[in-house]
Amino acid sequence: MSNSPSTEPKPSYVKLAMRNMVQKRLTSLKHFALTTVGILAALVGLAYLTR
């Protein structure tokens, strides 16, 4: 084993995140749904408070 640097560049953060999202599809969908519901609830709550 040599300690020479590899010629291929490190994958970008976005590429790693996309790969992780594809591998853990159900978890990603749950988090997306929870985020969407949370944002909608915040918007409806603000609309109700400021009417």
N, C-alpha and C positions, 0 to 999 in steps of 0.2 A: 504494500500500500504506500503510495506516495502522497506527500502533502501539497502537491501542485494544485493550484486553483482550477476548478472545473471550467470548461469553456462555455457551458450553457448558463445563461443569466438566471438569477433567482426569479421565480414567478412573482408577479405583482400581487399586491394585497387584494385587488379586485378579482383577479383570476383565482386566487385561493378561496376567497369568499364565495364566488360562483360555484367552484368545485364542491365546497362544503355544503352549499345550499342544495345542489343536485343530489349529493349523497344522503343528506338528512332531510328529505323532502317533507315528511310529515311534521317534523319539528318546525321547519321553516314556514309551512303553511299555517300552523297554529300561531306562531309568533306574528305573522302577517295579519291574520284575522284578529288577534287580540289588539294589535296596534291600530288597525282600522276601526274597530269598535271603540277603543279608547279615544281616538281623535274625534269620531262622530259624537260620542257622549260629551266630550269637552265642548264641541261646537254647539250642540243642542243646549247644554247647560248654560253656556254664555249667552246664547240667544234668549233663553228663558229669563235669565237674570237681568238682561239689558233691554227687555221689551218695554 
